[in-house]
Amino acid sequence: MDHENDAVCEKIINEIDLVFQNDSDLCTFEIIHLAANQNKNKSPVIHAENNLGLESWCTQHVYEYAHKTIFNKKIENPKSIHCISIVKYLNCAILINPDVATFWNIRRKLFINNKLNITKEFKFSSIVLSKKPKSNEAFCYRRWLFSFQSAFATDWTYELGLCERCADKSSSNYPAWCHRNWVLNKSPFLLKYEPRITEKFIRKHIGDYSGFCHRQYVLYKMLETNIVDDQQESNHYVELINFVCRITSKQISTVDQLTNLLLPIGQANHTELETKSFFYCMNIAAQDLDMCDELKTMYGYRESFQCHRRSVLKFIVESFKKFNYVKADSDQPQNKMVKIDGDTVYEFLDCLRASEGKLGELHRKWCQIYLGFDYRNAGSFTMD
């Protein structure tokens, strides 16, 4: 009986291997849930329109057989583990259970021994992710493969698209967002497109805080790398100006007026590119505050909206402090802002402190802890 089962499993694995060989455009894999084999004359392998399916009644048997075959080859003849014939068993085992690191490590050894093609390996890992979008092993394998490929030959936009598809399929997809962060570190020029992409994702998945969290990472990364969107200058930072006017009750209509309020002493200490990036990122932060209010109006109170709003406020305050500093003495670090007694250059923070203080006692306590606002004394806040 075991011999018959092994023969059936071998036949199924060979059919799946044939699909991989004949369909170079294969893009997805799925397990089709069937409690039992309803037609013994019909193959459980389904291949249609570049999609591969396997009926669920046979997955356990196929996986156990592939697992047994791989480890038997490894134990009986260690050199056979580098043989190309083992790939078809690896394919099936990984498709059914992609979270076994040993299988991926065997693929790495095969690749290093020139038994596998890098393009096909990228394709295979993306097929695995179509079934298991949270597979950390698959993402790690892709990052490992990139170490063998020139950055100039890499389609980073495809990687971002893959991350987005995986995040769409599975909420709180930590491996996908981590991979997206890795891609952005490798190709920072793509950061300027992230605000639009992440806003679209957030509005589509309002209950998934990972989208908000990634947007916060993007804000800090854009400011750190001096990202500027040239098209942004044409609208004169409308959202930021509206935000500043709202909390200060001032009539501000030009970038010069905005500079006097947000960079009272910092403009001379930064390059033109750094200044533009500062206003660009602050404008996105102001957009996010409006977006949180809009989402709250549409969907009611949600913890994710409040958490993101507070994170954006923290970004605004930290960025203001970072770009407005004076060097007190030779021992004073230049990234620390020092308040000058009797000077009103920090009017923006005073107005923000007063505006946020109207939102309740719990919010004031948060502002005091994380933003350094002191509500015991008017106009007082911590500068560190």
Sequence and secondary structure as in RCSB ss.txt:
>XXXX:A:sequence
MDHENDAVCEKIINEIDLVFQNDSDLCTFEIIHLAANQNKNKSPVIHAENNLGLESWCTQHVYEYAHKTIFNKKI
ENPKSIHCISIVKYLNCAILINPDVATFWNIRRKLFINNKLNITKEFKFSSIVLSKKPKSNEAFCYRRWLFSFQS
AFATDWTYELGLCERCADKSSSNYPAWCHRNWVLNKSPFLLKYEPRITEKFIRKHIGDYSGFCHRQYVLYKMLET
NIVDDQQESNHYVELINFVCRITSKQISTVDQLTNLLLPIGQANHTELETKSFFYCMNIAAQDLDMCDELKTMYG
YRESFQCHRRSVLKFIVESFKKFNYVKADSDQPQNKMVKIDGDTVYEFLDCLRASEGKLGELHRKWCQIYLGFDY
RNAGSFTMD
>XXXX:A:secstr
 HHHHHHHHHHHHHHHHHHHHH TT  EEEEE  SS S TTS SEEEETTEEEEEGGGHHHHHHHHHHHHHHHHH
H GGGGGSGGGHHHHHHHHHH TT HHHHHHHHHHHHTT S HHHHHHHHHHHHHH TT HHHHHHHHHHHTTS 
GGG  HHHHHHHHHHHHHHSTT HHHHHHHHHHHHH GGGGGGHHHHHHHHHHH TT HHHHHHHHHHHHHHHHT
T   GGGGGGTSHHHHHHHHHHH     SHHHHHHHH TTTGGGS HHHHHHHHHHHHHHHHHHHHHHHHHHHH 
  HHHHHHHHHHHHHHHHHHHHHS    STTS TT     TT  TTHHHHHHHHHHGGG HHHHHHIIIII EES
SSTTEE   
